Amino acid sequence: MTPLRIILVMIEPPLPFGNATARWYYVLLKELVQRGHRVTAYAACSKPEEIAKARDLFPAPAYDLRLYPFPTRSGFVSKIETLRRPYSYMFSPELKADLACELATEFDLLHLEQLSCVWLARKHADRGIVNVHYLALIDLAELAATTLLWRFHRWLLMRSERKLIREFKHFLTNSPRLVPLMLHINPSATIDTVPLGIDIDQYPFIPDSQRTNEPILSVIGSMNWHPSRSAVVRLLRQLWPEIKRRVPDARVQIVGWSARSSLAKFIDMPDVIIEENVPDTRSYFEQTGVMLYAPARGSGMKIKILEAFAYGVPVVTTSEGVEGIPAIDGVHASVAEDDAGLIERAVNLLQNPEQQNRQRAEGRQLLERHCGPKPTVDAIEAVYAKMMTKRGEERSGAGYHRSRR
């Protein structure tokens, strides 16, 4: 397509092994620039040490990437700002000012990653598109509020999502599941579904010689995120006792941010190892016989499932786990909703290396076709082209009506 002048706003720096969203941002920024688009990218940064890493990966002048640490906030003024613009805490005054100057120049498209970015550019909905990765309106709807403070935060987050969805016209989602609720809130919205991409070249397929031959079940993911933590709790409380009975030498490996602090009650369980805040998870994927990830309610695509597919680790999960991925049960992954089905599939895979190899090869191929940089950014460009065509038609129509008058 014709190269565009794009302003891109992200809530984390684009890194191939940053947090979940950062992996997609890395693909998006790199691909757009390689395809000839002129991109000015803004990123809030929760970890100051990641700023240098992002600059090394996206050096000037080849890339125009501007990075801003999360601001330090405290006191009465910050509380008032939280009430006015909930969950805009990551945007520093410098980021806001620099972005406002850029938005005053000529550009074709404003691409915002995550709903919270809408607070920065509410006046530019006519040229903007927002990528919605998940919705708290779905994720927290059935989660009990245990304290008044938690109930207030949930209400504030849900109210904020409703407001921001009404602000813009054009949206992306990574899963069709998000679309009906968004259209209910904003019936005039145009919503396209494009899967999140990851740079598959960063994930070499693990050969048999480097994989464990032991029956080790794993959950790998941030335990600060409810779906991942719920997957661990379900595994250890509901699935593990029967799996252990049927596969006596099986063990469990839990790895992720805040894993030991979030899962303190499970630390002393026999044959269960919990590791937290590890710098690199590749070795843990190599030590995994089967990834068993059965989360509770949680919308959007699950990056750790994509990583398991990429490395060639066989997966047992639910439809929530493979949301946004056209995975077929028994082919690309083993998918079941009830405990009995998950247990049966996990036991069968742990005891069947040939089935593991078939499934992990199919999972990798599916990921390359569906979530690689080319298919995902091809789809993004198609959405851009549609927006530019529609805008041109609207301008032509407005010009025609003015000339008639």
C-alpha positions as CSV (number, residue, x, y, z in Angstrom):
1,M,0.0,0.0,0.0
2,T,1.0,3.7,-0.3
3,P,3.3,4.6,2.6
4,L,1.5,6.5,5.4
5,R,2.5,9.0,8.0
6,I,1.5,7.2,11.3
7,I,1.6,8.2,14.9
8,L,1.8,5.1,17.1
9,V,1.2,5.2,20.9
10,M,2.1,2.2,23.1
11,I,1.9,1.6,26.9
12,E,5.2,-0.3,27.0
13,P,8.4,-0.2,25.0
14,P,8.6,-2.5,22.0
15,L,10.7,-5.5,23.0
16,P,10.7,-9.1,21.7
17,F,10.9,-10.4,25.3
18,G,9.2,-7.6,27.3
19,N,5.8,-8.0,28.8
20,A,3.0,-9.6,26.8
21,T,2.0,-6.5,24.9
22,A,5.6,-5.4,24.3
23,R,6.1,-8.4,22.1
24,W,3.4,-7.3,19.7
25,Y,4.6,-3.7,19.8
26,Y,8.0,-5.0,18.7
27,V,6.5,-6.7,15.6
28,L,4.2,-3.8,14.8
29,L,6.8,-1.0,14.8
30,K,9.5,-3.0,13.1
31,E,7.1,-4.2,10.3
32,L,5.5,-0.9,9.7
33,V,8.8,0.9,9.2
34,Q,10.3,-1.9,7.1
35,R,7.2,-1.6,4.8
36,G,8.0,2.1,4.2
37,H,5.6,3.8,6.5
38,R,6.8,6.9,8.3
39,V,6.2,6.1,12.0
40,T,6.6,8.4,15.0
41,A,6.2,6.1,18.0
42,Y,5.6,7.0,21.6
43,A,6.0,4.5,24.4
44,A,5.4,4.8,28.2
45,C,7.9,2.6,30.1
46,S,7.1,0.9,33.4
47,K,10.7,-0.3,33.8
48,P,13.4,2.4,33.2
49,E,16.0,-0.3,32.4
50,E,14.0,-1.3,29.3
51,I,14.5,2.2,27.7
52,A,18.1,1.5,26.7
53,K,17.1,-1.9,25.3
54,A,14.4,-0.4,23.1
55,R,16.7,2.3,21.9
56,D,19.3,-0.3,20.9
57,L,16.7,-2.3,18.9
58,F,15.2,0.8,17.2
59,P,18.0,3.2,16.7
60,A,17.6,6.7,15.2
61,P,17.5,7.8,12.4
62,A,16.1,4.5,11.1
63,Y,13.3,4.7,13.7
64,D,11.6,7.6,15.4
65,L,10.9,6.0,18.8
66,R,10.3,8.2,21.8
67,L,10.4,6.6,25.3
68,Y,9.1,8.1,28.5
69,P,9.3,6.5,32.0
70,F,6.1,6.3,34.0
71,P,5.8,9.4,36.1
72,T,6.1,9.5,39.9
73,R,2.7,10.2,41.3
74,S,1.5,10.8,44.8
75,G,-0.8,13.1,46.8
76,F,-4.2,14.6,46.4
77,V,-3.6,15.9,42.8
78,S,-2.9,12.4,41.5
79,K,-6.0,11.0,43.2
80,I,-8.1,13.7,41.5
81,E,-6.5,12.8,38.2
82,T,-7.3,9.1,38.7
83,L,-10.9,10.0,39.2
84,R,-10.9,12.2,36.1
85,R,-9.0,9.9,33.8
86,P,-8.7,6.4,35.4
87,Y,-5.7,4.4,34.5
88,S,-3.9,7.2,32.7
89,Y,-1.2,7.1,35.3
90,M,1.5,5.8,32.9
91,F,1.5,8.9,30.8
92,S,4.1,11.5,31.9
93,P,3.6,15.3,31.3
94,E,6.5,15.1,28.8
95,L,4.8,12.4,26.8
96,K,1.5,14.3,26.7
97,A,3.2,17.5,25.6
98,D,5.3,15.9,22.9
99,L,2.4,13.9,21.5
100,A,0.2,17.0,21.4
101,C,2.8,18.8,19.3
102,E,3.0,15.9,16.9
103,L,-0.7,15.6,16.6
104,A,-0.8,19.3,15.5
105,T,1.3,18.3,12.4
106,E,0.1,16.6,9.3
107,F,-0.4,12.8,9.6
108,D,-2.5,10.1,8.1
109,L,-3.3,7.8,11.0
110,L,-3.1,7.7,14.7
111,H,-2.8,4.2,16.1
112,L,-3.4,3.7,19.8
113,E,-2.5,0.5,21.5
114,Q,-4.9,-0.1,24.4
115,L,-8.0,1.9,25.5
116,S,-6.1,3.9,28.1
117,C,-4.3,5.7,25.3
118,V,-7.6,7.3,24.2
119,W,-7.2,9.8,27.1
120,L,-4.3,11.3,25.2
121,A,-6.0,12.0,21.9
122,R,-9.8,12.2,22.3
123,K,-10.0,15.1,19.7
124,H,-8.5,12.9,16.9
125,A,-11.1,10.1,16.7
126,D,-11.6,10.9,13.0
127,R,-8.1,9.8,12.1
128,G,-7.5,7.3,14.9
129,I,-7.8,3.6,15.6
130,V,-7.6,1.8,18.9
131,N,-6.4,-1.7,19.4
132,V,-8.3,-3.3,22.4
133,H,-6.4,-6.4,23.7
134,Y,-8.9,-7.3,26.4
135,L,-11.9,-5.9,28.4
136,A,-12.2,-5.8,32.1
137,L,-15.9,-5.6,31.4
138,I,-15.7,-9.3,30.5
139,D,-12.8,-10.4,32.7
140,L,-14.1,-9.0,36.0
141,A,-17.8,-9.3,35.4
142,E,-18.1,-12.6,37.4
143,L,-15.2,-12.0,39.8
144,A,-16.4,-11.3,43.4
145,A,-15.4,-8.0,44.9
146,T,-14.0,-8.9,48.3
147,T,-13.4,-5.4,49.7
148,L,-15.0,-2.0,49.2
149,L,-11.7,-0.7,47.7
150,W,-11.6,-3.5,45.2
151,R,-15.2,-2.9,44.4
152,F,-14.5,0.7,43.8
153,H,-11.5,0.0,41.5
154,R,-13.5,-2.5,39.5
155,W,-16.3,0.1,39.0
156,L,-13.9,2.8,38.1
157,L,-12.1,0.5,35.5
158,M,-15.4,-0.6,33.9
159,R,-16.8,2.9,33.8
160,S,-13.6,4.1,32.1
161,E,-13.8,1.3,29.5
162,R,-17.3,2.2,28.6
163,K,-16.5,5.9,28.3
164,L,-13.4,5.3,26.1
165,I,-15.1,2.9,23.8
166,R,-17.7,5.6,23.0
167,E,-15.0,8.1,22.2
168,F,-13.6,6.6,19.0
169,K,-15.0,5.3,15.7
170,H,-12.5,2.7,14.6
171,F,-11.2,-0.2,16.7
172,L,-9.1,-3.4,16.4
173,T,-9.5,-6.4,18.6
174,N,-7.4,-9.6,18.7
175,S,-10.5,-11.8,19.3
176,P,-14.1,-11.8,18.0
177,R,-15.3,-12.3,21.5
178,L,-14.7,-8.6,22.3
179,V,-16.8,-7.3,19.4
180,P,-20.4,-7.8,20.6
181,L,-19.9,-6.0,23.9
182,M,-18.0,-3.1,22.2
183,L,-20.8,-2.7,19.6
184,H,-23.4,-2.7,22.4
185,I,-21.6,0.2,24.0
186,N,-20.9,2.0,20.7
187,P,-23.2,0.8,18.0
188,S,-21.7,3.1,15.4
189,A,-18.1,1.7,15.8
190,T,-16.2,-0.1,13.1
191,I,-14.3,-3.0,14.6
192,D,-11.8,-5.3,12.8
193,T,-10.3,-8.4,14.3
194,V,-6.6,-8.9,13.8
195,P,-4.6,-11.5,15.9
196,L,-1.6,-10.4,17.9
197,G,1.7,-11.2,16.2
198,I,5.0,-12.3,17.7
199,D,8.4,-12.5,16.0
200,I,8.6,-16.3,15.6
201,D,12.3,-16.0,14.5
202,Q,13.0,-15.1,18.2
203,Y,11.7,-18.5,19.2
204,P,13.7,-21.4,17.8
205,F,11.7,-24.6,17.7
206,I,13.0,-26.8,20.6
207,P,14.4,-30.1,19.2
208,D,13.8,-33.5,20.9
209,S,17.4,-33.6,22.1
210,Q,16.8,-30.4,24.2
211,R,13.3,-31.3,25.5
212,T,12.8,-33.0,28.8
213,N,11.7,-36.7,28.6
214,E,10.2,-36.4,32.1
215,P,6.4,-35.9,32.7
216,I,6.6,-32.3,33.8
217,L,3.5,-30.1,33.7
218,S,4.0,-26.3,33.5
219,V,2.2,-23.0,33.8
220,I,4.4,-20.1,32.7
221,G,3.0,-16.5,32.9
222,S,2.7,-13.5,35.1
223,M,0.9,-14.3,38.4
224,N,-0.1,-10.7,38.7
225,W,-2.6,-11.3,35.9
226,H,-5.8,-13.0,37.1
227,P,-6.2,-15.6,34.2
228,S,-2.7,-17.0,34.7
229,R,-3.0,-17.2,38.5
230,S,-6.5,-18.8,38.1
231,A,-4.9,-21.4,35.7
232,V,-2.4,-22.3,38.4
233,V,-5.0,-22.5,41.2
234,R,-7.2,-24.8,39.0
235,L,-4.3,-27.0,38.2
236,L,-3.1,-27.5,41.7
237,R,-6.5,-27.8,43.4
238,Q,-8.7,-29.6,40.9
239,L,-6.5,-31.3,38.2
240,W,-3.2,-32.2,39.8
241,P,-4.4,-34.8,42.4
242,E,-5.9,-37.1,39.7
243,I,-3.1,-36.5,37.2
244,K,-0.6,-37.4,39.9
245,R,-2.5,-40.6,40.8
246,R,-2.5,-41.7,37.2
247,V,1.1,-40.6,36.4
248,P,2.9,-41.1,39.7
249,D,6.3,-39.7,38.6
250,A,4.7,-36.5,37.2
251,R,5.8,-33.1,38.6
252,V,4.5,-29.5,38.3
253,Q,6.6,-26.4,37.4
254,I,5.1,-22.9,37.9
255,V,7.1,-20.0,36.6
256,G,6.2,-16.3,36.5
257,W,6.3,-12.8,37.9
258,S,5.3,-12.8,41.6
259,A,4.7,-16.5,41.5
260,R,6.0,-17.4,45.0
261,S,4.4,-14.4,46.6
262,S,1.0,-14.8,44.8
263,L,1.0,-18.6,45.4
264,A,2.4,-18.8,48.9
265,K,-0.1,-21.4,50.0
266,F,1.1,-23.9,47.4
267,I,4.9,-23.5,47.9
268,D,5.2,-26.6,50.1
269,M,3.2,-29.0,47.9
270,P,5.1,-32.2,47.1
271,D,6.5,-32.4,43.5
272,V,5.5,-28.7,42.8
273,I,8.3,-26.2,42.1
274,I,7.4,-22.5,41.9
275,E,9.9,-20.0,40.5
276,E,9.4,-16.3,40.2
277,N,10.8,-13.3,38.4
278,V,13.2,-15.3,36.2
279,P,15.1,-13.3,33.6
280,D,14.6,-15.8,30.8
281,T,11.9,-18.5,30.4
282,R,13.3,-20.5,27.5
283,S,15.0,-23.1,29.7
284,Y,11.7,-23.6,31.5
285,F,9.9,-24.3,28.2
286,E,12.6,-26.8,27.4
287,Q,11.9,-28.5,30.8
288,T,8.2,-28.7,30.0
289,G,6.6,-31.9,28.9
290,V,3.1,-30.4,28.6
291,M,1.9,-26.8,29.2
292,L,-1.4,-27.1,31.1
293,Y,-3.0,-23.7,31.0
294,A,-6.7,-23.7,32.0
295,P,-7.5,-20.1,33.0
296,A,-10.8,-18.8,34.4
297,R,-12.6,-16.0,32.6
298,G,-10.1,-13.8,30.8
299,S,-10.6,-12.1,27.4
300,G,-8.1,-11.7,24.6
301,M,-5.2,-13.7,23.3
302,K,-2.8,-15.4,25.8
303,I,0.8,-14.7,24.9
304,K,2.3,-17.6,26.8
305,I,0.2,-20.0,24.7
306,L,1.6,-18.4,21.6
307,E,5.1,-18.8,23.0
308,A,4.5,-22.5,23.8
309,F,3.3,-23.0,20.2
310,A,6.4,-21.1,18.9
311,Y,8.9,-23.2,20.9
312,G,7.1,-26.4,20.1
313,V,5.7,-27.2,23.6
314,P,2.5,-29.3,23.5
315,V,-0.5,-27.5,25.1
316,V,-3.5,-28.6,27.1
317,T,-6.0,-25.7,27.6
318,T,-9.5,-24.4,27.4
319,S,-11.2,-22.3,24.7
320,E,-10.2,-19.3,26.9
321,G,-6.6,-20.3,26.5
322,V,-6.7,-20.5,22.7
323,E,-9.0,-17.5,22.3
324,G,-8.2,-15.7,19.0
325,I,-6.3,-18.7,17.7
326,P,-8.0,-21.2,15.3
327,A,-6.6,-24.2,17.2
328,I,-8.3,-27.6,16.7
329,D,-8.6,-30.0,19.6
330,G,-6.2,-33.0,19.1
331,V,-4.4,-31.3,16.3
332,H,-2.8,-28.0,17.3
333,A,-3.6,-28.3,21.0
334,S,-5.6,-30.4,23.4
335,V,-8.7,-28.4,24.3
336,A,-11.4,-29.2,26.9
337,E,-13.6,-27.2,29.2
338,D,-14.3,-29.6,32.1
339,D,-11.8,-31.0,34.6
340,A,-12.2,-34.5,33.4
341,G,-11.4,-33.6,29.8
342,L,-8.4,-31.6,30.8
343,I,-7.1,-34.4,33.0
344,E,-7.6,-37.0,30.3
345,R,-5.8,-34.9,27.7
346,A,-2.9,-34.1,30.0
347,V,-2.4,-37.7,31.0
348,N,-2.6,-38.9,27.4
349,L,0.0,-36.4,26.3
350,L,2.4,-37.0,29.2
351,Q,2.4,-40.7,28.3
352,N,2.6,-40.3,24.5
353,P,5.7,-38.7,23.1
354,E,4.6,-39.3,19.5
355,Q,1.4,-37.4,20.1
356,Q,3.4,-34.6,21.7
357,N,5.6,-34.3,18.7
358,R,2.7,-34.3,16.2
359,Q,0.9,-31.6,18.2
360,R,3.9,-29.4,18.8
361,A,4.7,-29.4,15.1
362,E,1.2,-28.5,14.1
363,G,1.0,-25.8,16.7
364,R,4.2,-24.1,15.4
365,Q,2.9,-24.2,11.8
366,L,-0.5,-22.7,12.9
367,L,1.3,-19.9,14.6
368,E,3.5,-19.1,11.6
369,R,0.4,-18.9,9.4
370,H,-1.8,-17.0,11.8
371,C,0.3,-15.0,14.2
372,G,3.6,-14.3,12.4
373,P,4.7,-10.7,11.6
374,K,3.6,-11.0,7.9
375,P,0.0,-12.1,8.3
376,T,-0.7,-9.9,11.2
377,V,0.7,-6.7,9.8
378,D,-0.7,-7.5,6.4
379,A,-4.1,-7.5,8.1
380,I,-3.3,-4.2,9.9
381,E,-2.4,-2.6,6.6
382,A,-5.6,-3.8,5.1
383,V,-7.5,-2.0,7.9
384,Y,-5.5,1.1,7.3
385,A,-6.3,1.0,3.6
386,K,-10.0,0.7,4.3
387,M,-9.9,3.6,6.7
388,M,-8.0,5.8,4.2
389,T,-10.5,4.9,1.4
390,K,-13.5,5.6,3.6
391,R,-12.0,9.0,4.6
392,G,-11.4,9.9,1.0
393,E,-15.0,9.0,0.1
394,E,-16.3,11.1,3.0
395,R,-14.2,14.1,1.9
396,S,-15.4,13.7,-1.7
397,G,-19.0,13.5,-0.6
398,A,-18.6,16.6,1.6
399,G,-17.0,18.5,-1.3
400,Y,-19.8,17.5,-3.6
401,H,-22.5,18.7,-1.2
402,R,-20.6,22.0,-0.7
403,S,-20.4,22.6,-4.4
404,R,-24.1,21.9,-4.8
405,R,-24.9,24.6,-2.3
